[in-house]
Amino acid sequence: MQDKQVELYEVGPRDGLQNEPKKIATTDKIALVNSLNEVGFSLIEATSFVSPKWVPQLGDASALMAGIERKKGVRYAVLTPNMRGYEDARNAQADEIAVFGAASEGFSQKNINCTIEESLERFRPVVKAALRDNIAARGYISVVTHCPYDGAVPAQAVLDMAEAMLDMGCYEISLGDTTGHATPETVSALLDVVAKKLPPKILVGHFHDTRNRAVENVMICLEYGIRKFDASVSGLGGCPFSPGAKGNVSTKLLHDKLTEKGWHTGLDRQALERSEALVAQMGITPR
């Protein structure tokens, strides 16, 4: 079974909710994380310690982290764009932090208001502090095949960003198809470069389902030895800096498709359905 094991990371509470225009009560977000605790994830991305000015939906990060039930065996991860965010995350007892950059200059400027090189300089002290405090650090790379501002993204730019994040101490790299425009062909072209240079075990696939190709793209990643993928309950998601992008690939959809192909996720499908029902009760409609 080990050869057919795939791990799904749940990113719905953060990446799924960050772009919701309607204010969601902190108690509802806490209830969602607590519900996801029962599904069988090893990692749940709970929230983001970013400025409420830029992402008002996640301005209650500290309150959420204080309110969730922490289940043994589950790591609760948060995004931390800078040292202020990291300090708040540490005080909130996050198990893991993530820094997030882009493979294109256009998206880097729109998303975090700086160049790629400036973003790396910003991330280095964050990751250094996390490692000092025995907190794992993950690296996100946005727009790995297509940028809404710069167009096609060279695979070498993704590799350069990944290597820089690994050099500073990130333990794995999430490759983000932020726009949802990736195809099996563009994913293959990307991985011909990235997965040939970096061990597939440290790579994670992160696909938005704008054009309903996310599952196909996951299947291509499997051919390259990648066994970890981000997914979102009910397919929630979207990015405020990627116009038209739909949500992340649905956790249940991906679980079902993988299961059909003989892969094992270790997730409790009935518990996942209960989490989806909770999302519906919250009045959130996937894009």
Residue, then its C-alpha position, 0 to 999 in steps of 0.5 A: m500500500q505504501d507505493k500507492q499512498v497519497e497525502l492530502y493537505e487541507v487548505g480550506p480554512r485559509d486558502g479557501l476562505q481568504n477571498e470570501p467577500k462576506k464576513i464569516a464569523t470566527t466561531d464558524k471558522i473554528a467549527l470548520v477546523n474542528s470538523l476537519n480534525e475528524v477527517g484524518f488530515s496530518l496538516i490543516e492550514a488554519t489561517s494567515f497572519v497577514s495584515p487585515k488591510w490586505v486580507p480582512q477575512l483572516g483578520d481574526a487569526s489569533a482568535l481562531m488559533a486560540g479557539i480551535e481544538r488541537k488534535k494529536g497527530v494534526r499540524y496546524a499551519v499558518l501563512t506568515p509573510n513577514m516577521r510581524g506575522y511570524e511573531d503573531a504565529r509563534n505566540a498563537q502556537a502554530d505548528e508550522i509556518a509558510v512563506f509565499g512567493a511568486a515565480s513571476e515579477g508581475f504577480s509578486q508585485k501585485n500579491i506582496n508588493c515587492t520584487i522576487e528578490e525582495s520577497l526572498e530577503r523578507f522571507r529569510p529572517v522569518v524562516k531563520a526564526a522559525l527554525r530557531d524556535n523548532i517550527a517547520a517552515r514550508g515554501y509556497i510558489s505562486v503562478v508556477t505555469h501561468c501569470p495573469y500579468d506576465g503570461a507563461v512562466p518559465a520553469q527555470a524561474v520556478l526552480d530558482m525560487a524553489e532552490a532559494m526557499l530550500d536553501m533558507g530552510c523550508y522543508e518542502i515546496s508547494l507548487g501553486d497553479t494559482t490561476g487554474h490555467a495549468t494543463p497536463e502539458t504545462v505541468s509536464a514541462l514544469l516538472d521536467v525541469v523541477a522534479k528532475k532537479l529536486p526530490p519529488k518527496i519535497l514537492v507538493g501540488h497545489f491546483h486551482d480548478t478554474r478550467n476543471r483540469a486540476v485532477e488531470n494535473v494531479m495525475i501527471c504529478l503522480e507520474y513524476g513521483i509527487r505524493k502530496f497535494d493541497a486541496s480544499v473542502s468543498g472546492l473553496g478558494g480563489c485569489p484576490f490577485s488572480p482575477g477569475a481564478k476559481g477555488n482549489v481542487s475539492t478535497k472530496l473530488l480529489h479523494d474520490k478520483l485517487t481512490e478510483k485509480g487505486w491510490h489511498t489517502g487515509l481520509d474518512r469520506q463520511a467525516l469529509e461530507r460532514s465538513e462539506a455540510l458545515v460549509a453549506q450551513m455557513g452559506i458559502t458557495p464554492r466558485 
